[in-house]
Amino acid sequence: MEQYKASIESVDNALNRLNQTLASYRLLSQQNAKAKAEEEARKQQIEQAKQHAPPPPRDLPVPATAPSAQAQAQDPQATARARVGRVQEANARLRQDPYNLPLHLVLSRIYLVMGYPDLAAGTAYKALILSDALDDEAEEYHDEAAESLKATIQQQPLEERIQIIRRAMDAELQNQTPSELDPALDVEITLWMKEHYRLIIYRLLSRSLLLCGCLRSAMTYAERGLEIYTQDAELTEILGLVLEAGDHLPNEPDEDSPMSEWPDNGFVRRERYPWNRHEPNRFEQLDHINQLMLEASDKLEVRTIDLPSLTGLDPKGISTQLGVFAKQDIAPGEQLLCETSLLTANNKLQDALCDACSADLPELGSPEYEKVKACEECEVVFCSEWCYQAAMDSYHPALCDKDVEAIAKDVEPAEAADALYSLLLLRALAMAEHQECHPLELDAVKYIWGDFSPIPAIGQILYTDLDSPHSCTIPRNLPFSFEHNIIRPFHMLEKMDIDIFATAHLYDTWIFNTLYAKFRGTASARLSGLGGRAMRGPEVSAVHPMWCLANHSCDPNVTWDWGGQIQFTARTERVQWRGKGGKMLQKSKAGIKKGEEILNHYCDVDLPVRERREWARGALGGDCMCARSEPGPSFDVPRRKITIGVF
Ligand SMILES: C[S@@+](CC[C@H](N)C(=O)[O-])C[C@H]1O[C@@H](n2cnc3c(N)ncnc32)[C@H](O)[C@@H]1O
């Protein structure tokens, strides 16, 4: 105990000495009449100092469950279990100590090793936010991050703490210049950030973004790191790898291309994460799903169905999923489903649409306009008292007066679809926040098919090296960008006054990815009714959780229409097409018999077969196997084009 006390004192003594040295330099600099000349000299010296590489960062503490290399080779299953255990353990520790910067770096590294560079980037980005907060007393999270990091540093070996202080004092003495250290900040924290953690943040962020295909951001962070750590071999290597990855691109940018020409998006794994305890067993919860279906239709029920696996990932060639079936005979032209969803989005700032259901608002001054109701606090408008009340009960208070209106609005046409997905995410986050529910447990989200790829086999190599996004050996089909999957969701949460560190169990990159996976397979989009033009890209979008349980066919037995509500109506005429011998075919009669499956259509069924197949490969993940589109010669008659569909 005495010995411990003495060591503490020696750290304190060293810190005091350092502070005195710094203070004397500050005094000197104030007295110096030739301040300008000195400033020049100081700049030169800083430049010289930058030429010396900082000492390599001490390796981060490895959680106790990490398996040894030998154990990994002997038992890959145990290794995989241990890795998932490490994610859970790091997250559990973060729940107790949410502002702990080094712990974020540990978790980021675990994700990277597990082949989740997207999650590694999300976690390293949070470490960067903490690092920026540590630099400025006035920043949100400053006090919490400083307290947590100080406690971590105090647990480190005393010799190392003293060495770091000594090195800083020596550098100060050698330079004979005013200190770069900010007197308002804790000196030891500043030194540890510089010696260890800031460098690791830049390395982790730039490498993981490189592996996600976000070359522009990877380059930005590698370069930012190199401005501080000019000689760092790893950052220099990562910068080289970014340039090399650019060589593989079809429109290859070169080193001198403007930054804006470098791609900043790619694809990542789309899977039910092994630690995700929120995905329901939909087959066991069919009764509950059918209770939800009753609110949209009393003529339909949800059942399990074996579909041909279109992605080729299922070894049996069959994918057991859900589908929608008729509970009674349905006549041609009869309406069979009418569903209202509040999981909607509109990417136009000025369009007159209901905030809740996205229906067009009636014309100003018309008798119908009487029904329109605005929020008294923030003036957001709803088409009816019903929508106003539903929004208040479901999501609006979480967004009211929170300065979120301009997020993802009025974007370039090429960005329109991604903006809509971001806005659907914002709506889901607001629903979760207001309803005090985990975002993946929301009724509007929980039972949606996420089109997840199977988790890779135990022991399978995921990246042949951790140097290139092209070395990944497993399918990655979830579109990913640093902006949409990381920066924007955290920004939205901060606007909603949500502490992103204290709520990581509710709001984190893996949760955003899971929500995006669900929305990407099921959201319908359309142009806004008011002046919407195709060149502006999709403008309104919604996820209808019951509607989207119906599977696709290029010979559908229903049509659908979506204004404020989405409706299924039994087709009055089935599609006709020319078969192999050029003969006109119409496989089925209009009308739906009890027990028959509801065959939805996600694309324009009037498109020619080649375009439908191309669409199906993108949207369903493979060739559509319905009788009309089965691979093989077929001669479709192209007809009218519509501008509405699942995107
Ligand atoms: C919007 S969901 C339809 C509902 C889904 N079956 C479920 O269980 O929730 C779309 C997914 O269903 C499957 N699917 C839909 N239509 C299909 C078809 N004609 N053939 C094979 N799979 C289909 C694909 O996996 C597709 O990604």
Ligand as a Chemical Component Dictionary entry (heavy atoms), coordinates in Angstrom:
data_LIG
# 
_chem_comp.id                   LIG 
_chem_comp.type                 NON-POLYMER 
_chem_comp.pdbx_formal_charge   0 
_chem_comp.three_letter_code    LIG 
# 
loop_
_chem_comp_atom.comp_id 
_chem_comp_atom.atom_id 
_chem_comp_atom.alt_atom_id 
_chem_comp_atom.type_symbol 
_chem_comp_atom.charge 
_chem_comp_atom.model_Cartn_x 
_chem_comp_atom.model_Cartn_y 
_chem_comp_atom.model_Cartn_z 
_chem_comp_atom.pdbx_ordinal 
LIG C1  C1  C 0  -40.845 -8.641  -49.861 1  
LIG S1  S1  S 1  -40.261 -10.200 -49.396 2  
LIG C2  C2  C 0  -41.658 -11.229 -49.620 3  
LIG C3  C3  C 0  -42.043 -11.908 -48.355 4  
LIG C4  C4  C 0  -41.064 -12.927 -47.891 5  
LIG N1  N1  N 0  -41.252 -14.188 -48.579 6  
LIG C5  C5  C 0  -41.156 -13.137 -46.398 7  
LIG O1  O1  O 0  -40.990 -14.274 -45.940 8  
LIG O2  O2  O -1 -41.328 -12.165 -45.662 9  
LIG C6  C6  C 0  -39.229 -10.516 -50.766 10 
LIG C7  C7  C 0  -38.399 -11.771 -50.653 11 
LIG O3  O3  O 0  -39.231 -12.904 -50.843 12 
LIG C8  C8  C 0  -38.608 -13.859 -51.710 13 
LIG N2  N2  N 0  -39.411 -13.951 -52.935 14 
LIG C9  C9  C 0  -40.408 -13.141 -53.300 15 
LIG N3  N3  N 0  -40.923 -13.539 -54.466 16 
LIG C10 C10 C 0  -40.229 -14.621 -54.852 17 
LIG C11 C11 C 0  -40.287 -15.488 -55.974 18 
LIG N4  N4  N 0  -41.134 -15.297 -56.954 19 
LIG N5  N5  N 0  -39.426 -16.516 -56.019 20 
LIG C12 C12 C 0  -38.542 -16.721 -55.044 21 
LIG N6  N6  N 0  -38.429 -15.939 -53.968 22 
LIG C13 C13 C 0  -39.263 -14.895 -53.858 23 
LIG C14 C14 C 0  -37.220 -13.329 -52.004 24 
LIG O4  O4  O 0  -36.348 -13.912 -51.070 25 
LIG C15 C15 C 0  -37.360 -11.856 -51.764 26 
LIG O5  O5  O 0  -36.144 -11.297 -51.382 27 
# 
loop_
_chem_comp_bond.comp_id 
_chem_comp_bond.atom_id_1 
_chem_comp_bond.atom_id_2 
_chem_comp_bond.value_order 
_chem_comp_bond.pdbx_ordinal 
LIG C1  S1  SING 1  
LIG S1  C2  SING 2  
LIG S1  C6  SING 3  
LIG C2  C3  SING 4  
LIG C3  C4  SING 5  
LIG C4  N1  SING 6  
LIG C4  C5  SING 7  
LIG C5  O1  DOUB 8  
LIG C5  O2  SING 9  
LIG C6  C7  SING 10 
LIG C7  O3  SING 11 
LIG C7  C15 SING 12 
LIG O3  C8  SING 13 
LIG C8  N2  SING 14 
LIG C8  C14 SING 15 
LIG N2  C9  SING 16 
LIG N2  C13 SING 17 
LIG C9  N3  DOUB 18 
LIG N3  C10 SING 19 
LIG C10 C11 SING 20 
LIG C10 C13 DOUB 21 
LIG C11 N4  SING 22 
LIG C11 N5  DOUB 23 
LIG N5  C12 SING 24 
LIG C12 N6  DOUB 25 
LIG N6  C13 SING 26 
LIG C14 O4  SING 27 
LIG C14 C15 SING 28 
LIG C15 O5  SING 29 
# 
